[in-house]
Amino acid sequence: MKKSILLFAGLLMLIMTLQAQTVTDYDGNVYDTVTIGTQVWMKQNLRVTHYNDGTAIPNITDNTQWSNLTTGAYCDYNNTPNYSAIYGTLYNWHTVSKDNLCPTGWRVPSNADWNLMEKYLDNTVDTNAIGWVGTDIGRKLKEAGTTHWNSPNTSATNSSGFTALGGSFRYPNGSFWTLGNDGDWWTSSVYSVSESWFRHLFYSESRIGHPTLEKTYGFSIRCIQINAYSIDDFNLQEKINIYPNPAFDKVYVNVDCALTKNASLQIYNVIGECVAQQKLVSGTNEIDISNLSKGVYIIKVVDEVKFFQQKLIKE
């Protein structure tokens, strides 16, 4: 009897574990997930055709119509649906700006989310740079072999489990770039009125690109699970102001909302270790960071009913 109970409990835990490894979008598409450091990412590119409130996303095949868009839209690579089943769907950035593209409990990763993942996998990544960064981050993210990448797919190992594919992209004029040459993923972070940040991997490159481009490009999207280590750029600027950033010896944290008496500030490094903490009050708080090494950190403000966090760069 005891053995039967233990066997049943073990099977139940296995089922729960397997269930936790997938996520389903509004259309019923099922995605595997992968844990990288403290973050949980989808293992495949998004291919949903509705926002998570059920609103349909327009599928725009006409080149002129695509180039004139100022609202959300998607397309299949080369306007061929079979490609989306493998590589995922291509979206303009206006779909991201609605903040309800991913399944409930998930969202489009911010620039800071990508930075955190990249530093975990490759500590040489310069999170402040625009252009190619890192040493071998690209090979750790790309699927190995030449099934979904063009040759030589330099040194790709997919050791991270991210399984990036060369799904290519759509230009603002509506034309498509060569399939298998590169993979490109929007972030939720705005660079300017007309441009946003994205990530770029190339078939003959072992690094990762930190570029910005017009919001009318069609790129892939990976969703990240919302948890204590996901960094949502949409709302944080309204809740907490950290300055100067980058900082040297001191940083000031201005909290523009009421906090409970148990509110605290915690600073975490890129591998999730708490390296500093202190109590907080509403208004301006001075934080001594002189003993921290140079690098990227996450500042968290936590009280009994609220939670805020933001990236900090120590120089």
C-alpha positions as CSV (number, residue, x, y, z in Angstrom):
1,M,0.0,0.0,0.0
2,K,2.8,2.4,1.0
3,K,4.6,1.6,-2.3
4,S,1.5,2.3,-4.3
5,I,1.0,5.7,-2.6
6,L,4.7,6.6,-3.3
7,L,4.4,5.5,-6.9
8,F,1.2,7.6,-7.4
9,A,2.8,10.6,-5.8
10,G,5.8,10.3,-8.0
11,L,3.6,10.0,-11.1
12,L,1.7,13.1,-10.1
13,M,4.8,15.1,-9.6
14,L,6.1,14.0,-13.0
15,I,2.8,15.0,-14.7
16,M,2.9,18.4,-13.0
17,T,6.5,18.9,-14.0
18,L,5.7,18.1,-17.6
19,Q,2.7,20.4,-17.6
20,A,4.9,23.2,-16.2
21,Q,7.2,22.8,-19.2
22,T,4.7,24.1,-21.8
23,V,2.6,27.2,-22.3
24,T,-0.4,27.6,-24.6
25,D,-1.3,30.8,-26.5
26,Y,-4.8,32.1,-27.4
27,D,-5.0,30.1,-30.6
28,G,-4.1,26.9,-28.9
29,N,-0.5,26.7,-30.1
30,V,1.7,24.9,-27.5
31,Y,5.3,26.0,-26.7
32,D,8.1,24.3,-24.8
33,T,9.9,26.4,-22.2
34,V,13.5,26.7,-21.1
35,T,15.0,28.1,-17.9
36,I,18.1,30.2,-18.3
37,G,19.4,31.5,-15.0
38,T,16.5,32.9,-13.1
39,Q,14.3,33.4,-16.3
40,V,11.9,31.2,-18.1
41,W,11.6,31.7,-21.9
42,M,9.6,30.1,-24.6
43,K,11.7,27.7,-26.6
44,Q,10.0,28.5,-29.9
45,N,9.1,31.7,-31.6
46,L,5.5,33.0,-31.1
47,R,3.0,32.2,-33.9
48,V,-0.3,33.5,-32.4
49,T,-2.7,35.5,-34.6
50,H,-4.7,37.0,-31.8
51,Y,-3.9,39.2,-28.8
52,N,-4.6,37.4,-25.5
53,D,-8.0,39.3,-25.2
54,G,-9.2,37.6,-28.4
55,T,-8.7,40.5,-30.7
56,A,-7.5,39.4,-34.1
57,I,-4.2,40.7,-35.4
58,P,-4.4,41.7,-39.1
59,N,-2.4,39.5,-41.5
60,I,-0.9,41.9,-44.0
61,T,0.4,40.5,-47.2
62,D,0.4,43.6,-49.4
63,N,3.8,45.4,-49.5
64,T,2.4,48.9,-49.7
65,Q,-0.1,48.3,-46.9
66,W,2.7,46.8,-44.7
67,S,5.0,49.8,-45.2
68,N,2.3,52.3,-44.2
69,L,1.2,50.6,-41.0
70,T,1.1,52.4,-37.7
71,T,-0.9,49.7,-35.9
72,G,-0.1,46.0,-35.1
73,A,0.1,43.4,-37.8
74,Y,1.7,40.1,-38.6
75,C,2.8,38.1,-41.6
76,D,4.2,34.7,-42.5
77,Y,7.7,34.6,-44.0
78,N,7.3,35.1,-47.7
79,N,3.5,35.2,-47.0
80,T,3.7,31.4,-46.8
81,P,1.9,29.9,-43.7
82,N,4.0,26.7,-43.7
83,Y,7.0,28.7,-42.6
84,S,5.3,30.0,-39.5
85,A,4.8,26.4,-38.3
86,I,8.6,26.1,-38.1
87,Y,10.0,29.5,-37.6
88,G,7.1,31.4,-36.0
89,T,5.3,34.4,-37.2
90,L,6.8,37.8,-38.0
91,Y,5.3,40.9,-36.3
92,N,5.8,44.6,-36.5
93,W,6.6,46.4,-33.3
94,H,3.2,47.9,-33.0
95,T,1.9,44.5,-31.9
96,V,4.4,44.6,-29.0
97,S,3.3,48.1,-27.8
98,K,-0.2,46.8,-26.9
99,D,1.4,44.6,-24.1
100,N,-1.0,41.8,-24.5
101,L,0.5,39.7,-27.3
102,C,1.9,36.9,-25.2
103,P,-0.2,34.4,-23.2
104,T,-1.4,35.6,-19.8
105,G,1.5,35.4,-17.3
106,W,4.0,36.0,-20.1
107,R,5.1,39.1,-22.1
108,V,7.5,40.3,-24.7
109,P,11.0,40.6,-23.0
110,S,12.4,44.0,-22.5
111,N,16.0,45.0,-23.5
112,A,16.9,44.5,-19.8
113,D,15.5,41.0,-19.8
114,W,17.7,40.1,-22.8
115,N,20.7,41.7,-21.1
116,L,20.2,39.7,-18.0
117,M,20.0,36.4,-20.0
118,E,23.1,37.4,-22.1
119,K,25.3,38.2,-19.1
120,Y,24.3,34.9,-17.5
121,L,25.5,33.0,-20.6
122,D,28.4,35.2,-21.6
123,N,29.9,37.6,-19.1
124,T,31.8,39.5,-21.9
125,V,28.6,40.9,-23.3
126,D,28.6,44.8,-23.0
127,T,25.0,45.6,-22.2
128,N,25.6,49.3,-23.0
129,A,26.9,48.7,-26.5
130,I,25.0,49.0,-29.8
131,G,26.2,46.5,-32.4
132,W,27.9,43.1,-32.0
133,V,28.6,42.1,-28.4
134,G,29.9,39.2,-26.4
135,T,32.2,36.3,-27.5
136,D,30.2,33.1,-27.8
137,I,26.7,34.1,-26.8
138,G,25.4,33.5,-30.4
139,R,26.6,29.9,-30.6
140,K,25.0,29.1,-27.2
141,L,21.6,30.4,-28.4
142,K,21.5,29.1,-32.0
143,E,20.2,25.6,-32.9
144,A,23.2,23.5,-34.0
145,G,23.5,22.3,-37.6
146,T,22.2,23.6,-40.9
147,T,18.6,22.4,-40.9
148,H,17.3,25.9,-40.0
149,W,20.4,28.0,-40.5
150,N,22.5,28.5,-43.6
151,S,26.1,27.1,-43.6
152,P,28.4,27.5,-41.7
153,N,26.2,28.4,-38.6
154,T,29.5,29.2,-36.9
155,S,30.2,27.0,-33.8
156,A,26.5,26.8,-32.9
157,T,25.9,24.4,-29.9
158,N,22.5,25.6,-28.4
159,S,24.0,24.8,-25.0
160,S,21.5,27.2,-23.5
161,G,18.5,25.3,-24.8
162,F,17.1,28.6,-26.4
163,T,17.0,27.0,-29.8
164,A,17.2,30.1,-32.0
165,L,16.3,29.5,-35.6
166,G,17.2,31.5,-38.7
167,G,13.7,32.8,-39.4
168,S,14.8,36.0,-41.2
169,F,12.6,39.2,-41.3
170,R,10.4,41.4,-43.4
171,Y,11.6,44.9,-44.5
172,P,9.5,48.0,-44.0
173,N,8.9,48.0,-47.8
174,G,7.3,44.6,-47.5
175,S,10.1,42.4,-49.0
176,F,11.7,39.5,-47.2
177,W,15.4,38.8,-46.4
178,T,17.0,35.4,-47.0
179,L,15.7,32.6,-44.8
180,G,18.4,30.9,-42.7
181,N,20.8,33.9,-42.7
182,D,19.6,35.4,-39.5
183,G,17.2,35.5,-36.6
184,D,15.7,38.7,-35.2
185,W,13.6,39.3,-32.1
186,W,11.8,42.4,-30.9
187,T,12.2,43.6,-27.4
188,S,9.5,45.7,-25.7
189,S,11.9,48.6,-25.2
190,V,11.7,51.8,-27.2
191,Y,14.8,53.5,-28.6
192,S,13.2,56.5,-30.2
193,V,9.9,57.7,-31.6
194,S,10.4,55.6,-34.7
195,E,12.8,52.8,-33.6
196,S,12.9,50.0,-31.0
197,W,15.6,47.6,-29.7
198,F,15.8,44.1,-31.0
199,R,18.3,41.2,-30.9
200,H,20.1,39.8,-34.0
201,L,21.8,36.5,-34.6
202,F,23.7,35.6,-37.9
203,Y,24.6,32.3,-39.5
204,S,28.3,33.2,-39.7
205,E,28.6,35.0,-36.3
206,S,29.2,33.7,-32.8
207,R,28.2,37.0,-31.1
208,I,24.8,38.7,-30.7
209,G,23.7,42.0,-32.2
210,H,22.2,44.9,-30.1
211,P,20.7,47.0,-32.9
212,T,17.8,49.4,-33.2
213,L,15.5,49.7,-36.3
214,E,12.2,51.1,-37.4
215,K,9.1,49.7,-35.8
216,T,7.7,48.7,-39.3
217,Y,10.2,45.8,-39.6
218,G,8.7,42.3,-39.2
219,F,10.7,40.3,-36.6
220,S,10.2,37.2,-34.5
221,I,9.1,37.3,-30.9
222,R,10.0,35.1,-27.9
223,C,7.9,35.5,-24.8
224,I,9.3,35.5,-21.2
225,Q,7.4,34.4,-18.1
226,I,6.5,37.2,-15.7
227,N,8.4,36.5,-12.4
228,A,10.6,38.2,-9.9
229,Y,13.4,38.5,-12.4
230,S,11.5,39.7,-15.5
231,I,12.0,43.4,-16.0
232,D,9.0,45.2,-17.6
233,D,10.1,48.4,-19.3
234,F,6.5,49.5,-20.0
235,N,5.6,50.5,-16.4
236,L,8.7,50.9,-14.3
237,Q,9.5,54.4,-15.3
238,E,6.2,55.6,-13.8
239,K,6.9,53.9,-10.5
240,I,10.6,54.3,-9.6
241,N,13.4,56.6,-10.7
242,I,17.0,55.5,-10.2
243,Y,19.8,58.1,-10.8
244,P,22.5,58.5,-11.8
245,N,22.4,55.3,-14.0
246,P,25.1,54.3,-14.7
247,A,26.4,55.1,-11.2
248,F,29.8,55.0,-9.4
249,D,29.7,55.2,-5.6
250,K,26.1,56.3,-4.8
251,V,22.8,55.8,-6.4
252,Y,19.5,57.6,-5.5
253,V,16.2,55.8,-5.6
254,N,13.1,58.0,-5.8
255,V,9.9,56.1,-5.1
256,D,6.8,58.1,-6.2
257,C,4.2,56.0,-4.5
258,A,3.2,55.1,-0.9
259,L,5.1,52.2,0.7
260,T,4.4,50.1,3.8
261,K,6.6,50.3,6.8
262,N,8.3,47.0,5.9
263,A,9.4,48.2,2.4
264,S,13.0,47.4,1.4
265,L,15.4,47.7,-1.4
266,Q,17.5,44.8,-2.6
267,I,20.2,44.7,-5.2
268,Y,20.8,41.5,-7.2
269,N,23.7,40.5,-9.5
270,V,23.1,38.8,-12.9
271,I,23.1,35.3,-11.3
272,G,20.4,36.2,-8.9
273,E,22.5,36.7,-5.7
274,C,21.4,39.5,-3.3
275,V,24.5,41.6,-2.8
276,A,23.0,44.6,-0.9
277,Q,19.7,45.6,0.8
278,Q,18.3,48.3,3.1
279,K,15.0,49.7,4.3
280,L,13.2,52.2,2.1
281,V,10.8,55.1,2.5
282,S,8.7,57.0,-0.1
283,G,10.6,59.8,-1.7
284,T,14.4,59.9,-2.2
285,N,16.7,57.2,-0.8
286,E,20.5,57.3,-1.0
287,I,22.2,53.9,-1.6
288,D,26.0,53.3,-1.1
289,I,27.2,51.0,-3.9
290,S,30.9,51.7,-3.6
291,N,31.7,48.1,-2.6
292,L,30.0,46.6,-5.7
293,S,32.1,45.5,-8.7
294,K,31.4,47.0,-12.1
295,G,28.6,45.4,-14.0
296,V,24.8,45.0,-14.4
297,Y,22.5,44.7,-11.3
298,I,18.8,44.6,-10.7
299,I,17.4,46.9,-8.0
300,K,14.2,45.6,-6.4
301,V,11.8,47.6,-4.3
302,V,9.5,45.3,-2.3
303,D,6.8,45.9,0.3
304,E,3.8,44.0,1.5
305,V,1.6,44.9,-1.5
306,K,3.9,46.2,-4.2
307,F,6.9,45.1,-6.2
308,F,9.1,47.2,-8.5
309,Q,12.5,46.5,-10.2
310,Q,14.8,48.1,-12.6
311,K,18.3,47.6,-14.1
312,L,21.3,49.4,-12.6
313,I,24.7,49.7,-14.2
314,K,27.7,50.1,-11.8
315,E,30.8,51.7,-13.3
